[in-house]
Amino acid sequence: MSGTATRRVTWILLAILPLIVGWASLGYGPSGWIAPDPRVLLGIDAPSTASEIVMLELRLPRTLIAMMIGAVLGACGAALQGLTRNPLAEPSTLGASSTAALGAVTAIYFGHAGVLDGPAPAAAGLAGAAIGLALVLALGRGGGLSLILAGVGVGALATAFVSLALTFAPSPYATLEMVDWLIGSVADRTLADAGLLAPFAAVSLLLLTGCGAGLDALGLGERTARSMGVRLGRLRLQVVAATAIGVGSATAVAGGIGFVGLIVPHALRPFVGHRPGRLVPASMAGGAILLPLADLAGRLIGDGTEIRVGVATALIGAPVFLHILLTRARAERGSW
């Protein structure tokens, strides 16, 4: 199959599979298959059976949230990799997820609020992600390994402060609630949580989609990008702002979910190419497939105990991270 035909088939699958996976996530669960009723889902008819209530109150919110967060994290990973020209760059490896978690935990701790009680944790998570990303980009200006090391350092510091907050939490219940949330899960979320996330996710995705042409030019080198009229400072600010908005709100709603921005672009790059202008929207769709699929697998595989989606993505993403790292190390040794 030619490259053009492969890309065409890939784009068709990326358009169809999110719908199929979303439908499966609505229908399947520990209690078995529930045929989704579009009239109930759209609010035309009220749920009349226990199965319909389960689908509407439990499965619909977690499916919508998983698809939105997956799309945001996938697109953020592709954009950050294009900006830094480093295939290891993504929100969790650059410390953005950890600093977003620190911001949200700080809001919860000092506000004595529930994890998803109002927009304060989302705003604090957004601020934490923005500060963390700005700090990492400033410390890792050498690019490559120095950028990843800066992300690891900032992320470790944020994690230490989160642990400190957990140690001095006002009550054992608050500690349990925050630990449960930090694992990363879309379970027990409501349509109100999905409504809180939706505008942040939409703004983030719109900003990231608008970065495609600039990131394509940046891939040719900074000097070439400037000669093509790309304002690099504005481009960096747009990517950082979009990532902060997306990752901050996603972390506030679902906790720490890592490696989606690493797995998805790495998997799609052979099929859609290396250009961020193509990879960002492709990763958006790929993330909307991966995360609800991982959540569905966690619901069905666990024998009475649900595997949190944050755990599932870490189990997949950590080996992918090591594979990319070892591949780059071999390539660098071979170039000496």
JOGIDA-V873542 format. One record per helix or strand. SS is the DSSP state (2 for helix, 1 for strand). FROM is the first residue (numbers start at 0). TO is the last residue. If there is no record, write none. Layout:
ss=SS from=FROM to=TO
ss=SS from=FROM to=TO
This chain:
ss=2 from=2 to=26
ss=2 from=37 to=40
ss=2 from=49 to=83
ss=2 from=95 to=110
ss=2 from=119 to=138
ss=2 from=143 to=166
ss=2 from=171 to=181
ss=2 from=190 to=208
ss=2 from=211 to=217
ss=2 from=221 to=226
ss=2 from=231 to=253
ss=2 from=259 to=271
ss=2 from=275 to=300
ss=2 from=308 to=333
